[in-house]
């Protein structure tokens, strides 16, 4: 199996994500501007359509992370890994892009 990554292409993707997040999710001031905020909160905490979950916490505007080698090719086929977490265990105030540590 051969594999390769394109960090330059990935850098462009990361910049596009930053711009999207600033315009549609968290404004530069830190305000959540997502138009799906209320339905997302209901999904996490329960509400009109589901049972209430008082033990759950909701943190709006969670940041996405794209690693430096996101643009991978395995045997000539583009490959992606996607991890989706519903809960981080941290409050919104503790999350910001500078807290992301590369591994």
Helices and strands as residue ranges (DSSP letters): E 3-5, H 7-24, H 37-45, E 72-74, E 77-79, G 92-94, G 97-99
